[in-house]
Amino acid sequence: MLALSLSLHFIPGDSPVEGTKRFDLAGAITFVGGLVGLLLGLNKGHDWGWTSPAILLSLVLAVVLLCAFVLIEQRVSNPMLDLSLFQHRLFSAAAASAVLNYICVYSNVFLLPFYLIRGRGLGPAQAGLLLTAQPLIMAVVAPLSGAISDRIGSRLPTTLGMGILAAGLFLLSRLDPQSPLAEVTVALAITGLGTGVFVSPNSSALMGSAPTQQRGVAAGILATARLVGMVLGVGLAGAIFTTILSHGQATGRGLALFDGIHAGFLVASAVAVLGVVVSAVRE
């Protein structure tokens, strides 16, 4: 979490020494505190009970701190996060869709090893080999989609990419104990295709929509979107998976592991559909 806060930029502010930069301590505390509260609630909800006072307090505190963070950033002279960039519709849509994309990607990263290793009994080497299907496709497609977006703009490739990602995640949600491994590979390849089509155009649009003097700030926001999407993706997928798994084990359902994986991928697919909408409304 400390690394997350430090990855954000510093902006020159009033300081006794000319040229020095002041750190927005209040913004950093509220931002990190809000994320910690949110992740604590997601990670411990199934253990402590989703309606327990501790979980409700954690989630309410997270909302309060994150709202306070936004208010602080609007008022301080040297904000940790320059919210003025979000007045540009293209920048806001690109940043939001980046968070949604990384939620989907890291939900996949969290859930699929459970399916392959615990659910199907594969060894780490065989599971790792199957998992390479996604990054290999991404590595091939991302440069091509970036070149195409330079000619036609970012709206179509980012919207298409999130749609393909949603389809791939939905296919992963349909996997069962008897699904052929070739089917797993195809679904992973589709998610890799969607991510590869999305990432380069979206990153280019976000950076290109920022004023020249604020490109460094934009890069920091893009990095933060990646980190926030990562922690939310793992937290959300983990909360869904562990809650359904615990309930299934308590009731004696033998396929509880697959139920949790199914639900996690289905929610990730819905998040990707939301990403389609966000990408489609950009300028």
SULSUL-V405652 format. One line per field, one symbol per residue. ss: DSSP state (a for helix, b for strand, c for the rest). A space follows every 10 residues. Layout:
ss=???
//
This chain:
ss=caaaaacccc cbcccccccc bcccaaaaaa aaaaaaaaaa aaaaaaaacc ccaaaaaaaa aaaaaaaaaa aaaaaccccc ccaaaaacaa aaaaaaaaaa aaaaaaaaaa aaaaaaaaac cccaaaaaaa aaaaaaaaaa aaaaaaaaaa aaccaaaaaa aaaaaaaaaa aaaccccccc aaaaaaaaaa aaaaaaaaaa aaaaaaaaac caaaaaaaaa aaaaaaaaaa aaaaaaaaaa aaaaaaaaaa accccaaaaa aaaaaaaaaa aaaaaaaaaa ccc
//
